[in-house]
Amino acid sequence: MLDGPTIEKLKEMRLKVMAEMLSDPDSSLRELSFEDRLALMVEKQWLAKRNARIKRLIRDARFPIDACIEDIRYHPDRTIDKKTVSTLSTCTYIEKRLNGVVSGRTGSGKSFIICALGNAACRKLYQVKYYRIPELLLEIEDARESGMYLKFMRSFQKVRLLILDDIGLKSYTIEESRDILEIAESRYNRASTILSAQVEHSKWYDLFADPTIADAIMDRIIHNAYVLPLDSKKSMRQVMAEEDKGVLN
């Protein structure tokens, strides 16, 4: 029998699922033709590799929330455009190199939605990276001080979807504004960016000390972006806590 050497070769090629199916065959598949059995083995191996890749993409994206599109809650007292969410969830905007802007007050569910959109992109095998703007600016400063600024900034060019959370928690210095512009410029018409903020995008001009830089940033991000404003009478954290209590009771 040649199964032993074949199994070892499959393992060496990292075709673990096919090796397992060959070493421990399902008796119900014996009536299938060789071609059908082979097709089934290849299909299961392909799915296993695809799922492993998705898992790595989600891990590397560093989402702070385990969120997915299917879990977005459309409550009657919550304003959210389901059509826009559905459109973004297809990820066609990534192929078109368009952007997304999600705005709403604290507790409106911004972070959950942008992480869910990031998760959807990972499931379609796009490389995604999530940052909170305050933490990103600190990492940029560390890169600058260590002489790795150019390498760090260039890394954003490789990311198909960049998610920047919590823009506008404070006003930005000239240097910080230039760093944000550098990221926006490097990605313009090359890749997609999603930003979230507590204030609507029309008020972002006031965040940047230099009006010229503000215009440049807005021009590269907003004018080709899907805009998703959120509003909720209750904080989504409160809603989820109340629902969890109901389940426990």
N, C-alpha and C positions, 0 to 999 in steps of 0.2 A: 504493500500500500504506500502511496506517495503522499497521503494526507499529512503525515508528520512534518516532512521537509517543507511542504506547501504552507502549512500553518505557521511554521517558524519564519518563512519568507514574508508572509502577510504581516506578521508582528513586526518584523524588521522594517517593513514599509509603513508602519504605523496604521495598518488596516485592522485594528483590534476587533471591530465588530464582525468583519468577514471571517477573521480567524476563529472567533468564538462560535459563529454559526457553522463553520466547517468542522470544528472539533466536537461540537455537541449539536448535531443536526436535529431539527424538529421532524419527528416521524410523519407528521401530517403533510410535509412538503415533498415526501418521496414520490408522490404521484405526478408531481410537476415535471415538465421537461427540463433538460439541462439549462436551456436558455432562460426559462422562467425563474428557475432557482438562482441562477447567476444574477438576473435582473433584480430579484428581491434582495440578494446580498448587497449588491451595489447600492440600491436605494437606501437600505438601512444604514450602510456605512456613510453614505453621502449626508443623510439626515443627522447622524451622530457628529460628523465633522462640522456641519453647519451650525448645529446647536452649541457645540463647544466654542466655535468662533464667536457666536452671538454672546455667549457667556463672558468671553474674554473682552469683547468690545464694551459690554455693560460695566464690567469691573474696571477697565481702564478709563472709562468716561468719568468715574468718581462722582456719580450722582449721590446727593445726600439723602434722597428719598427713593424708596422702592415704589415707583409709580408706573402705571401703564394707562393707555387711552381708555381701555374698557372699564377702568375703575373711577373715571371722572364722574362726579355726581352733579346731575342737572336738577337742582332743587328749584321749586317755584319761586322762592325768594332770592334766587341767585341769578344775576344777569351774566350770561355767557353765550356767545354765538356758536351753537353746535355745528353749524355749517362750516365755519372757519376752522374749528377744531378738526372736523372730519377731513377737510381739504388738506390741512397741514399733516394730518396723520398718514396720508398717502406718500408723503415725502417727495412729491413731484417738484416742490419748491427748491429742494436741494439740487435736483438735476438742472433746474433753471437758474440756480445760484441766486435765489431770492432770500430775503430775510424775514424775521418775525419779531414783533414787538408786543409784549404782554404787560398790561398796566393794571393797577388796582391797589387799594389800600391794604394795610397789614391784615392778614387773615382771609383774604379773598381767594386764596388758592393758587397764586402765581407760581410758586416754586413747584407745586405738585404738577401743574399743567406743563411747565417747561421741561420737567424731568420726564413726564410721560411722553412728550414729543421726542425727547432725546432717546428714550427707550424704544420708541417706534422706529427711529432712524437706525439704531443698533440692530434691530430685528431685520432691517433691510440691508444690513452689512455695511453701513456707513460708519466711518470713524467719527466719534463724537467726544468732545471734551467740555466738562462743566467747570465753571469758576464763579465764585462770588467776587464781584468787582473789588471790594476791599482787600481780599486775600490775594487776588491777582496783582494788584498794584504793589503789594508787599513783595511778592515773588519777583516782579519786574525790578524792584529796587535792589533785592538781593542779587539778582543776575547782573545788574549794572555794577555793583560793588565788587563782584567776583570776576568781572571781565567776561561774563557770559551773556551779555545783553543781546548782541546780534544773533547768537545761536538760539537763545530763548525766544526772541521775537519771530525769528524765521520758522520756528516750530509750528506756529499758528497757521502757516500757509498749507501745511499738510493735512489739517483737520477739515473734514468735509462739513461738519456742523459744530460750531462753537457756541456754547450757551453761556451768557454772561448775566448773572443774577444780581439783583439789588443795585442797579445803577441809580445814582442820585441820592444816596443816603447822606451825602455831603457835597459841598462844592469842591471842584478839583483845581489843583495848582496848575500853573503853566506846564510844568514838566509832566504831571500826571495827564493833563489834557493832550499833550503831544504823544504820550505813550498810547492812549486810547485811539488817537487819530492814526498812529502808525499801524495798529492792529486793523482798524477799519479800512485803511488804504491797502494793506497787503491782501485783504480778503475781498475787496470790491470786485465784483464780476468774476471772481474766482471760486468762492465758496460761500456758504450760508452762515448767518449768525442770528441767534435768537437772544433778545435782551428783555429783561423784566425790570419794572420800576414801580414805585408807589405813586409816582406822578405821571400824568399823561405825557406823551412824547413832545407835545407842543410847548411844554415848559422846560424841556431839557436845555434849551439855549442858555438859561440862567445858571446852569451848573458849571459852565466853563468860563474861565477868566477872560479869555481872548475871543471876541465875537467871530473873528476869522476862522479860528480853529473850530468853534461851535458850528459854524456854517458848513465847514468841510466834513465834520463828523456826521452831521445830519444828512448831508447830501449823499454820503456813501452808505448810510444805513437805512434811513427812513423812506426815501423816495421809491425804493423797490421792495417794500416790506408789507407783509400781511399784518394788520393791526388788530389786536384782540383785547379790548378793554373789559375788565371784570368788575363786578359789584356784587356785594352780598350784604344782606341785612344783619347776618350773624357771621362771626368768624368761623371759617371752615374747621378750625381746630375745635371750637366749641361744639359745632354740629357733630363732628366725628366722636368727640368725647361723650356727648349725649346718646348717640347711637350705640356706642360701646357699652355704656351703662345699661341701656335697654336690653342689650343682648345678655349681659351678666345677670340682670334681674329676671 
